[in-house]
Amino acid sequence: MGKKRSAILMGILGVCLAAAVIFGVNRSTVAGRMTRRLESSYTQRLMESQEHLQAISLKLGKSPLAADARLQVELLVGVSRQADGVVSGLSALPLSHAAMGETIKFCNQLSDYALQQALLVASGQPLSEETLSQLIRLRDQCALLSGQLAVAQENMLQNSLHLAQQEGVFYAPLKLSDRPLEAVADKDHGMDYPSMIYDGAFSDATHFGAPKALGEKEVTAEEALTLARDFVGAERVSKAEGAGETAGLLAGYSITLTLTDGTVLNAEVTRQGGQMLWLMPEHASFVQKLSVEDCAARAKAFLQSRGYGEMEQNHIRVYDGLCVINFVAVQEGVLLYPDLVKIQLRMDTGEVVGLEANNYLMNHTQRTNLVPVYSKMQALQQVSPHLKATDARLCLVPHLGEERLCYEIPGEYADNDYRVYLDALTGEEVEILMMMQDAEGQLSA
């Protein structure tokens, strides 16, 4: 009987031990999952803080060029709001208060200062020269801080450091080798300059109503295959296969094209009108042999041969042996920014392997009122005297759900290139873009 009781007791103890092990493993798994979620949350807050700082730098750089009080107020209020966003993001990170205190203090003061200046402008008082100089100094400080955060984050990745695994971080002595993010306030810290950039001026144009450049005829799936072959060049295509259908405003047929050299292109042809909506290579890594100028000339000739009419190149980017060029439609010498086409060429052969025509197909039509009220000379006199501007050109831009006829006025300020957009009918300042150059080409933000 004693042996039986012992066996039962041992069995119960075994079950309890197994349950304890399972419970421990489960708790460990849950703890690991929660730690990963917390780390992901910290990373997101850090990225958001960097994005806010990048946006602040851009707005501070544009503010001295805003001759229109409405636009200047909008920029300054944006700076204040996003400075608050930086404070919120950095405050949520488990970083030493002693190390981050000065950074958070700077962002709080920046928020207050920008809002104060916005209220002055709104009351009718122009910004003083001293204030304009201060805005540029603040821009440089924000760019520095953004760069320091980027360097610190890269350091953490390289050394496999995790914010969620640090203990007592708020009151612990500083160990900068273990917490590189806490060095962002160090004036001697190295820096890199990330930039919040967009793929060309007005590349994300608003779509106004129903598609305007499709026509009336609907095509079948078989016709779409032929159209895709012809668009790329039938002599280049060894096989064309249907890959399903898509719905929506620009419903169409998905197509896979295999070229004679083995390159695979994915494409979509619209059901209405049979137009190429987009085209892209499955893989892109080509040898760069041709010049950018040669690629641009080939791209323009290709678009004209496919019935796109008068187009003008606007932005060019180069990466992975691809030359990516934004083309804008032109009518009576006026740039039509809503009617944008992006085209990709291999830089080894100059052949077209990519296209994005969404904006063009949605917006392209003959405009009827492209006559300005303001003259070019009046427009140049209207912009801020801080901008070194010598020329102006008419263009149509998307703005707040409508198309506006504007003068595009390029110029220089504080060693940076800008484009100011002035409404050619009302004289109102509509937009300011900063132009940037990197190893891959020109950018605007």
Buried (B, 14 or more C-beta within 10 A) or exposed (E): EEEEEEEEEEEEEEEEEEEEEEEEEEEEEEEEEEEEEBBEBBBEBBBBBBBBBBBBBBBBBBBBBBBBBEBBBBBBBBBBBBBBBBBBBBBBBBBBEBBBEEBBEBBBEBBEBBBEBBEBBBEEEEBEEEBBEBBBEBBEBBBBBBBBBBBBBEBBEEEEBEBBEBEEBEEBEEEBEEBBBBBBBEEEBEBEEBBBBEBBBBBEBBBBEEBBBBEEEEBEBEBBBBBBBEBBEEEBBEEBEBEEEBEEEBBBBBBBBBBEEEBEBBBBBBBBBBBBBBBBBEEBEBEBEBEBEBBBBBBBEBBEEBEBEBBEBBBBBBBBBBBBBBBBBBBEEBBBBBBBBBBBBBBEBBBBBBBBBBBBBBBBBEBEEBEBEBEBEBBBEBBBEBBEBEEBBBBBBBBEEEBBBBBBBBBBBBEBBBBBBBBBEEBBBBBBBBBBEEEEBBBBB
